[in-house]
Amino acid sequence: MSLSKEGIVVVQADDESGTQHAIRHAHKQNKKIYALPNNFGKEYKWVEKYKPAKT
């Protein structure tokens, strides 16, 4: 699967969403994953799994 050059924007995706496929591929390809604020605070596991490491 080829994604955009820069990364993806996740408008809304729960843990069972088909968008998880795109999120996994973006992560594997070291692409940025941008998530809109409405994805936070809902206990979605992917939000924690793919959040950037603190520098």
Beta strands, then each sheet from edge to edge (+ up, - down):
strand 1: 7-10
strand 2: 32-35
sheet 1: 1+ 2+
end
